[in-house]
Amino acid sequence: PDFVGSIVQTPAAGSVVNLGITDVHITGTVNGNAFDCSVPYFLTEIDGPALTCNDTTLYLDNVGLLTVDSAAIIGGLNDACTPLDKIVLQVDNNQFNCSDLGTNNIVVTATDTLGNSSTCTSIVTVVDSVSPVLLCPSDIEISTTDSTCNRSLELDNIQASDNCSSYTLTYELTNPDLTTVNGTDDFNETVE
């Protein structure tokens, strides 16, 4: 059927609208009859942020701890509608210590302002590269009695510490007659 009239849509067809609800207002007349209506137009984004993770190797500090900054493991982040500074990043585990040496999976979640989220997994290899610290005793001076020209040597105050693990202290002593004495002491001390 033919009709005579006019229709006006606001915003006009082809207009760009923002995320959220935009009321589309339609007015007009058809065959002399006026009409007026509004239609809510809901625009939303359904995809989560584009997120990629990098695998990396990170090192414990001198007390055996490591806090992973998300910047160290995120390879890329983008979202069609949310500015990067508004995307919320969550890391499921970013605290490591000596018991976490080796490979660890970290899951990163990125959530945009509309609640859409995506995840990626980074393999973080935790390494202890801090060498043990050795504290040597003070100089030792021993006198012999008139009847002996030699004496057993005992080193009592050798102290060592390490940020993570047990370790073995191996030493070599050279006597005045150029003979060599070797020794080993086992330590199991962790600095906390």
FITOR-491376 format. One record per residue (C-alpha): z, y, x; residue in three letters; residue number from 1. Coordinates in Angstrom, 1 decimal, decimal comma. Layout:
# residues N
<site Z="Z" Y="Y" X="X" residu="ALA" num="NUM"/>
...
***
This chain:
# residues 192
<site Z="0,0" Y="0,0" X="0,0" residu="PRO" num="1"/>
<site Z="-0,7" Y="3,5" X="1,1" residu="ASP" num="2"/>
<site Z="2,1" Y="6,0" X="1,4" residu="PHE" num="3"/>
<site Z="2,2" Y="9,8" X="2,0" residu="VAL" num="4"/>
<site Z="4,9" Y="11,3" X="4,0" residu="GLY" num="5"/>
<site Z="6,4" Y="11,9" X="7,4" residu="SER" num="6"/>
<site Z="9,0" Y="10,2" X="9,6" residu="ILE" num="7"/>
<site Z="11,0" Y="11,9" X="12,4" residu="VAL" num="8"/>
<site Z="13,0" Y="9,8" X="14,9" residu="GLN" num="9"/>
<site Z="15,6" Y="11,4" X="17,2" residu="THR" num="10"/>
<site Z="15,6" Y="10,6" X="20,0" residu="PRO" num="11"/>
<site Z="11,9" Y="10,2" X="19,9" residu="ALA" num="12"/>
<site Z="10,2" Y="6,9" X="20,5" residu="ALA" num="13"/>
<site Z="9,8" Y="6,3" X="24,2" residu="GLY" num="14"/>
<site Z="12,8" Y="8,4" X="25,2" residu="SER" num="15"/>
<site Z="15,1" Y="7,1" X="28,0" residu="VAL" num="16"/>
<site Z="18,6" Y="6,3" X="26,8" residu="VAL" num="17"/>
<site Z="21,7" Y="5,6" X="28,9" residu="ASN" num="18"/>
<site Z="23,8" Y="2,5" X="28,8" residu="LEU" num="19"/>
<site Z="26,1" Y="2,2" X="25,7" residu="GLY" num="20"/>
<site Z="25,5" Y="3,2" X="22,1" residu="ILE" num="21"/>
<site Z="22,9" Y="5,7" X="21,2" residu="THR" num="22"/>
<site Z="22,5" Y="6,7" X="17,5" residu="ASP" num="23"/>
<site Z="18,9" Y="6,8" X="16,5" residu="VAL" num="24"/>
<site Z="18,5" Y="9,2" X="13,6" residu="HIS" num="25"/>
<site Z="15,6" Y="8,7" X="11,3" residu="ILE" num="26"/>
<site Z="14,6" Y="11,2" X="8,6" residu="THR" num="27"/>
<site Z="11,6" Y="11,7" X="6,5" residu="GLY" num="28"/>
<site Z="9,8" Y="11,6" X="3,2" residu="THR" num="29"/>
<site Z="7,7" Y="8,8" X="1,7" residu="VAL" num="30"/>
<site Z="5,7" Y="9,6" X="-1,5" residu="ASN" num="31"/>
<site Z="7,9" Y="12,6" X="-2,2" residu="GLY" num="32"/>
<site Z="11,2" Y="10,7" X="-1,7" residu="ASN" num="33"/>
<site Z="13,5" Y="11,9" X="1,1" residu="ALA" num="34"/>
<site Z="15,5" Y="9,4" X="3,2" residu="PHE" num="35"/>
<site Z="18,0" Y="9,7" X="6,1" residu="ASP" num="36"/>
<site Z="19,5" Y="6,9" X="8,1" residu="CYS" num="37"/>
<site Z="21,1" Y="6,2" X="11,5" residu="SER" num="38"/>
<site Z="20,7" Y="3,0" X="13,5" residu="VAL" num="39"/>
<site Z="23,0" Y="2,3" X="16,4" residu="PRO" num="40"/>
<site Z="20,9" Y="1,3" X="19,5" residu="TYR" num="41"/>
<site Z="23,1" Y="-0,6" X="22,0" residu="PHE" num="42"/>
<site Z="21,9" Y="-0,8" X="25,6" residu="LEU" num="43"/>
<site Z="23,8" Y="-3,0" X="28,0" residu="THR" num="44"/>
<site Z="23,2" Y="-4,7" X="31,3" residu="GLU" num="45"/>
<site Z="23,9" Y="-8,4" X="31,3" residu="ILE" num="46"/>
<site Z="23,4" Y="-9,2" X="35,0" residu="ASP" num="47"/>
<site Z="26,1" Y="-9,1" X="37,6" residu="GLY" num="48"/>
<site Z="25,7" Y="-7,2" X="40,9" residu="PRO" num="49"/>
<site Z="23,4" Y="-8,6" X="43,5" residu="ALA" num="50"/>
<site Z="25,8" Y="-10,0" X="46,1" residu="LEU" num="51"/>
<site Z="25,2" Y="-11,9" X="49,3" residu="THR" num="52"/>
<site Z="27,8" Y="-13,0" X="51,9" residu="CYS" num="53"/>
<site Z="27,5" Y="-13,6" X="55,6" residu="ASN" num="54"/>
<site Z="29,1" Y="-16,4" X="57,6" residu="ASP" num="55"/>
<site Z="31,1" Y="-15,0" X="60,6" residu="THR" num="56"/>
<site Z="33,6" Y="-15,8" X="63,3" residu="THR" num="57"/>
<site Z="36,8" Y="-13,7" X="63,4" residu="LEU" num="58"/>
<site Z="39,7" Y="-13,7" X="65,8" residu="TYR" num="59"/>
<site Z="43,5" Y="-13,9" X="65,3" residu="LEU" num="60"/>
<site Z="45,5" Y="-11,0" X="66,7" residu="ASP" num="61"/>
<site Z="48,3" Y="-11,3" X="69,4" residu="ASN" num="62"/>
<site Z="50,8" Y="-12,4" X="66,7" residu="VAL" num="63"/>
<site Z="48,5" Y="-15,0" X="65,2" residu="GLY" num="64"/>
<site Z="47,4" Y="-13,1" X="62,1" residu="LEU" num="65"/>
<site Z="44,0" Y="-12,0" X="60,7" residu="LEU" num="66"/>
<site Z="43,2" Y="-9,9" X="57,7" residu="THR" num="67"/>
<site Z="39,5" Y="-10,1" X="56,7" residu="VAL" num="68"/>
<site Z="37,9" Y="-6,9" X="55,6" residu="ASP" num="69"/>
<site Z="35,3" Y="-7,5" X="52,9" residu="SER" num="70"/>
<site Z="32,8" Y="-5,4" X="54,9" residu="ALA" num="71"/>
<site Z="32,9" Y="-8,1" X="57,6" residu="ALA" num="72"/>
<site Z="31,5" Y="-10,8" X="55,2" residu="ILE" num="73"/>
<site Z="29,4" Y="-9,0" X="52,6" residu="ILE" num="74"/>
<site Z="25,7" Y="-9,0" X="53,6" residu="GLY" num="75"/>
<site Z="24,4" Y="-7,1" X="50,7" residu="GLY" num="76"/>
<site Z="25,5" Y="-5,5" X="47,4" residu="LEU" num="77"/>
<site Z="23,6" Y="-3,7" X="44,7" residu="ASN" num="78"/>
<site Z="23,7" Y="-3,2" X="41,0" residu="ASP" num="79"/>
<site Z="21,0" Y="-1,8" X="38,6" residu="ALA" num="80"/>
<site Z="23,4" Y="0,4" X="36,6" residu="CYS" num="81"/>
<site Z="26,7" Y="0,7" X="38,5" residu="THR" num="82"/>
<site Z="27,1" Y="2,9" X="41,6" residu="PRO" num="83"/>
<site Z="28,2" Y="1,0" X="44,6" residu="LEU" num="84"/>
<site Z="31,5" Y="2,9" X="44,9" residu="ASP" num="85"/>
<site Z="32,4" Y="1,8" X="41,3" residu="LYS" num="86"/>
<site Z="31,9" Y="-1,9" X="41,9" residu="ILE" num="87"/>
<site Z="35,2" Y="-3,8" X="42,3" residu="VAL" num="88"/>
<site Z="35,3" Y="-6,3" X="45,1" residu="LEU" num="89"/>
<site Z="37,8" Y="-9,2" X="45,2" residu="GLN" num="90"/>
<site Z="38,3" Y="-11,6" X="48,0" residu="VAL" num="91"/>
<site Z="40,1" Y="-14,8" X="47,1" residu="ASP" num="92"/>
<site Z="41,7" Y="-15,3" X="50,5" residu="ASN" num="93"/>
<site Z="41,7" Y="-12,6" X="53,2" residu="ASN" num="94"/>
<site Z="44,9" Y="-13,5" X="55,1" residu="GLN" num="95"/>
<site Z="44,8" Y="-16,1" X="57,9" residu="PHE" num="96"/>
<site Z="47,1" Y="-17,4" X="60,5" residu="ASN" num="97"/>
<site Z="47,3" Y="-20,1" X="63,2" residu="CYS" num="98"/>
<site Z="47,3" Y="-22,9" X="60,6" residu="SER" num="99"/>
<site Z="43,8" Y="-21,7" X="59,5" residu="ASP" num="100"/>
<site Z="42,0" Y="-22,2" X="62,8" residu="LEU" num="101"/>
<site Z="38,5" Y="-23,5" X="62,3" residu="GLY" num="102"/>
<site Z="36,2" Y="-23,0" X="59,3" residu="THR" num="103"/>
<site Z="37,4" Y="-21,5" X="56,0" residu="ASN" num="104"/>
<site Z="35,6" Y="-20,7" X="52,8" residu="ASN" num="105"/>
<site Z="36,1" Y="-17,2" X="51,3" residu="ILE" num="106"/>
<site Z="34,8" Y="-16,5" X="47,8" residu="VAL" num="107"/>
<site Z="34,0" Y="-12,8" X="47,1" residu="VAL" num="108"/>
<site Z="33,6" Y="-11,6" X="43,5" residu="THR" num="109"/>
<site Z="31,8" Y="-8,3" X="42,7" residu="ALA" num="110"/>
<site Z="32,4" Y="-6,8" X="39,2" residu="THR" num="111"/>
<site Z="30,4" Y="-3,9" X="37,8" residu="ASP" num="112"/>
<site Z="31,7" Y="-1,3" X="35,3" residu="THR" num="113"/>
<site Z="30,4" Y="-3,3" X="32,4" residu="LEU" num="114"/>
<site Z="32,4" Y="-6,4" X="33,4" residu="GLY" num="115"/>
<site Z="29,5" Y="-8,4" X="34,7" residu="ASN" num="116"/>
<site Z="30,3" Y="-10,3" X="37,9" residu="SER" num="117"/>
<site Z="28,8" Y="-12,4" X="40,5" residu="SER" num="118"/>
<site Z="30,2" Y="-14,4" X="43,5" residu="THR" num="119"/>
<site Z="29,2" Y="-15,5" X="46,9" residu="CYS" num="120"/>
<site Z="30,9" Y="-17,7" X="49,5" residu="THR" num="121"/>
<site Z="31,3" Y="-16,8" X="53,2" residu="SER" num="122"/>
<site Z="32,2" Y="-19,4" X="55,8" residu="ILE" num="123"/>
<site Z="34,7" Y="-17,7" X="58,2" residu="VAL" num="124"/>
<site Z="35,5" Y="-19,4" X="61,4" residu="THR" num="125"/>
<site Z="39,0" Y="-18,4" X="62,6" residu="VAL" num="126"/>
<site Z="39,5" Y="-18,5" X="66,3" residu="VAL" num="127"/>
<site Z="42,5" Y="-18,0" X="68,6" residu="ASP" num="128"/>
<site Z="41,3" Y="-16,3" X="71,7" residu="SER" num="129"/>
<site Z="44,7" Y="-14,9" X="72,9" residu="VAL" num="130"/>
<site Z="45,8" Y="-16,6" X="76,1" residu="SER" num="131"/>
<site Z="49,4" Y="-17,7" X="76,5" residu="PRO" num="132"/>
<site Z="51,8" Y="-15,3" X="78,3" residu="VAL" num="133"/>
<site Z="53,6" Y="-16,7" X="81,4" residu="LEU" num="134"/>
<site Z="56,8" Y="-15,1" X="82,6" residu="LEU" num="135"/>
<site Z="57,7" Y="-16,3" X="86,1" residu="CYS" num="136"/>
<site Z="61,2" Y="-16,4" X="87,4" residu="PRO" num="137"/>
<site Z="62,4" Y="-14,0" X="90,1" residu="SER" num="138"/>
<site Z="62,0" Y="-14,8" X="93,7" residu="ASP" num="139"/>
<site Z="64,3" Y="-17,7" X="94,7" residu="ILE" num="140"/>
<site Z="66,0" Y="-17,9" X="98,1" residu="GLU" num="141"/>
<site Z="67,9" Y="-21,1" X="99,0" residu="ILE" num="142"/>
<site Z="69,9" Y="-21,7" X="102,1" residu="SER" num="143"/>
<site Z="70,2" Y="-25,2" X="103,5" residu="THR" num="144"/>
<site Z="73,3" Y="-26,7" X="105,1" residu="THR" num="145"/>
<site Z="73,4" Y="-27,4" X="108,8" residu="ASP" num="146"/>
<site Z="72,6" Y="-31,0" X="108,4" residu="SER" num="147"/>
<site Z="69,5" Y="-30,7" X="106,1" residu="THR" num="148"/>
<site Z="66,2" Y="-28,9" X="106,7" residu="CYS" num="149"/>
<site Z="64,9" Y="-29,5" X="103,2" residu="ASN" num="150"/>
<site Z="66,0" Y="-29,3" X="99,6" residu="ARG" num="151"/>
<site Z="64,7" Y="-30,1" X="96,2" residu="SER" num="152"/>
<site Z="63,2" Y="-27,1" X="94,4" residu="LEU" num="153"/>
<site Z="64,0" Y="-26,5" X="90,8" residu="GLU" num="154"/>
<site Z="62,4" Y="-23,8" X="88,7" residu="LEU" num="155"/>
<site Z="64,6" Y="-23,2" X="85,7" residu="ASP" num="156"/>
<site Z="63,5" Y="-19,9" X="84,2" residu="ASN" num="157"/>
<site Z="59,8" Y="-20,3" X="83,7" residu="ILE" num="158"/>
<site Z="59,1" Y="-18,9" X="80,3" residu="GLN" num="159"/>
<site Z="55,9" Y="-18,8" X="78,3" residu="ALA" num="160"/>
<site Z="54,8" Y="-17,9" X="74,8" residu="SER" num="161"/>
<site Z="51,7" Y="-18,1" X="72,8" residu="ASP" num="162"/>
<site Z="50,6" Y="-16,6" X="69,5" residu="ASN" num="163"/>
<site Z="49,6" Y="-19,9" X="67,9" residu="CYS" num="164"/>
<site Z="50,1" Y="-23,3" X="69,4" residu="SER" num="165"/>
<site Z="52,0" Y="-25,6" X="71,7" residu="SER" num="166"/>
<site Z="50,7" Y="-25,5" X="75,2" residu="TYR" num="167"/>
<site Z="51,2" Y="-27,2" X="78,6" residu="THR" num="168"/>
<site Z="52,2" Y="-25,3" X="81,6" residu="LEU" num="169"/>
<site Z="50,8" Y="-26,8" X="84,8" residu="THR" num="170"/>
<site Z="51,8" Y="-25,5" X="88,2" residu="TYR" num="171"/>
<site Z="51,2" Y="-26,2" X="91,8" residu="GLU" num="172"/>
<site Z="53,6" Y="-25,3" X="94,6" residu="LEU" num="173"/>
<site Z="52,7" Y="-25,3" X="98,2" residu="THR" num="174"/>
<site Z="55,5" Y="-26,1" X="100,6" residu="ASN" num="175"/>
<site Z="55,9" Y="-24,4" X="104,0" residu="PRO" num="176"/>
<site Z="54,6" Y="-27,6" X="105,6" residu="ASP" num="177"/>
<site Z="51,4" Y="-27,1" X="103,4" residu="LEU" num="178"/>
<site Z="52,2" Y="-30,2" X="101,2" residu="THR" num="179"/>
<site Z="51,5" Y="-29,6" X="97,5" residu="THR" num="180"/>
<site Z="53,8" Y="-30,4" X="94,6" residu="VAL" num="181"/>
<site Z="52,3" Y="-30,5" X="91,1" residu="ASN" num="182"/>
<site Z="54,2" Y="-30,3" X="87,8" residu="GLY" num="183"/>
<site Z="53,8" Y="-30,0" X="84,1" residu="THR" num="184"/>
<site Z="56,1" Y="-28,7" X="81,4" residu="ASP" num="185"/>
<site Z="55,3" Y="-29,0" X="77,6" residu="ASP" num="186"/>
<site Z="56,2" Y="-26,1" X="75,3" residu="PHE" num="187"/>
<site Z="56,1" Y="-26,0" X="71,6" residu="ASN" num="188"/>
<site Z="56,9" Y="-22,4" X="70,8" residu="GLU" num="189"/>
<site Z="55,1" Y="-20,2" X="68,3" residu="THR" num="190"/>
<site Z="55,6" Y="-16,5" X="68,2" residu="VAL" num="191"/>
<site Z="56,1" Y="-15,3" X="64,6" residu="GLU" num="192"/>
***
